[in-house]
Amino acid sequence: MRDELQNQSDDQAQETGCGGREERGITTAEYAVGTAAGAGLAGLLYKMLTGGFGNELLSTLFDHVLDLLGI
């Protein structure tokens, strides 16, 4: 049974032009794009939260939490 499934998989790979290789996971180029996007997002968040917007946001959030706790 396992050999039959492997043969079917090989046939499908040849039909799609994969040469018998499975296409699982992400490639190196996708890792690079994901890493660059993550770094860009982290830089944007850092810039936002260390500026006036971040101080106001954290101050408002802290005040709301204290109000909820009744302090």
Secondary structure as the mmCIF struct_conf table of DSSP 4:
data_model
#
loop_
_struct_conf.conf_type_id
_struct_conf.id
_struct_conf.beg_label_comp_id
_struct_conf.beg_label_asym_id
_struct_conf.beg_label_seq_id
_struct_conf.end_label_comp_id
_struct_conf.end_label_asym_id
_struct_conf.end_label_seq_id
HELX_RH_AL_P HELX_RH_AL_P1 ARG A 2 THR A 16
TURN_TY1_P TURN_TY1_P1 GLY A 17 GLY A 17
TURN_TY1_P TURN_TY1_P2 GLY A 19 GLY A 20
BEND BEND1 GLY A 25 GLY A 25
HELX_RH_AL_P HELX_RH_AL_P2 THR A 28 THR A 50
BEND BEND2 GLY A 51 GLY A 51
HELX_RH_AL_P HELX_RH_AL_P3 GLY A 52 LEU A 69
TURN_TY1_P TURN_TY1_P3 GLY A 70 GLY A 70
#
